[in-house]
Amino acid sequence: MLTVNQTTRSYTGKPGCMCGCNGTYNEGERARKMAITALLKNPAVRFDTWADGNEGAVFVVTATRNRVLYLTAEGVRAVQAMGMKAEAE
């Protein structure tokens, strides 16, 4: 099970650039908890890793919104234990 301690920050915003100009990054615990709930309930959720699998994210991209939750290495392992496969795999 993915916990808030296994995440670093969340992002929500309009599609396109994710530098912060189209949306908001949030490192608060409440925002990360809400992202865990919303993303893991969504059947369209996707998962990807980088840095040799030591970092990653679960995310949903729609026509109007990007929602991303960034993961620690522990978070990557937790998501993999839930049966999700990274897109690069």
C-alpha positions, -999 to 999 in steps of 0.1 A, spaced: 0 0 0 13 34 -9 16 59 20 22 96 21 57 91 35 66 73 2 58 104 -18 76 137 -23 51 161 -40 20 163 -62 12 183 -92 -21 193 -108 -25 215 -138 -35 220 -174 -19 198 -201 14 210 -216 43 225 -197 47 213 -162 72 239 -150 45 253 -128 31 279 -152 1 257 -160 -5 243 -126 6 239 -90 32 217 -72 24 209 -36 46 192 -10 20 193 18 8 161 34 -29 168 27 -24 174 -10 -3 142 -13 -29 121 6 -57 135 -17 -35 126 -48 -30 91 -35 -67 86 -31 -77 102 -64 -50 85 -86 -51 50 -72 -89 49 -76 -87 60 -113 -85 31 -137 -66 52 -162 -37 57 -137 -2 51 -152 32 46 -136 67 54 -147 102 54 -131 135 70 -137 170 72 -120 173 34 -123 140 29 -106 149 50 -76 123 77 -84 90 76 -101 54 88 -104 19 77 -108 -2 100 -130 -33 106 -150 -34 127 -181 -67 139 -195 -77 164 -222 -80 191 -196 -58 181 -166 -25 164 -156 -24 149 -121 10 136 -109 22 121 -76 60 118 -73 74 88 -55 105 80 -34 123 46 -40 101 31 -13 70 45 -31 82 29 -64 85 -4 -47 51 0 -30 34 7 -64 51 -22 -80 40 -45 -51 4 -33 -60 9 -49 -94 15 -18 -115 42 -20 -142 62 11 -152 57 23 -187 93 17 -197 91 -20 -186 
